[in-house]
Amino acid sequence: MTSLQESLHRVRQRIAQQCGVLGRDPQTVQLLAVSKTFALSAVLEAHQAGQQQFGENYIQEGVEKIVACRARSDCRDMVWHCIGPIQSNKTRLVATHFDWVHTVDRLKIAQRLSEQRPPDMPPMQICIQVNVDGGANKAGVAPDDALELGRQVAALPRLRLRGLMTIPEPAPDYASALAPHRAAKALWDHMRAAGLEMDTLSMGMSADLEAALAAGSTMVRVGSAIFGSR
Ligand SMILES: *Cc1c(COP(=O)(O)O)cnc(C)c1O
């Protein structure tokens, strides 16, 4: 095993360990490997250790890796998630390459992704980004507006609403990390109770994945704990 593969293994163990503590089935948790700023070779190394889901922040960088991987017959099972901010002029690149987008926080971007999604590709899988702790200058729809945006996204023909995504402010300890994750889970429950079909709660990163899992995350996005510091 390479050191990257050992790190990946340790992250999987953290998830399994925390699921054990919580009495959760580890199968209810997806691990997204956040490969931003790392080379294609690192992606391939993780893939060789069984990692299938990858997250990228920077559109151009992500598209280059996706194109390189799609050209390989041994990488057909990879799933690519866009987890970075999307400017209007980048929606076409995203719609024609990625499988998922986690950062939809306004209708205009969703409409463009739906219009630009090629007919021969499956619907784009969408999470709405919510600014759950109200951080100034932060992306994400306000919690009070998430239900309305969720309904609008669910109605677009080439998108499939899957859930919510959050990036809370870094927290000094487990207890303070828990609060915004719990708020996100409560909002997710509320939107599901209001009739939106969603199966994904994308939250938790290298530093706070245990707290996110305790609050009910179904998808943790882990970069530095797998690939090293950026
Ligand atoms: C970089 C990033 C991550 C991974 O962060 P780490 O702390 O390296 O695990 C997860 N989600 C988003 C949106 C990111 O930008």
Residues whose N, C-alpha, C, O or C-beta is under 5 A from the ligand:
A	BS01	LIG	V34 N57 I83 M205 S206 A207 R221 V222 G223 S224 A225
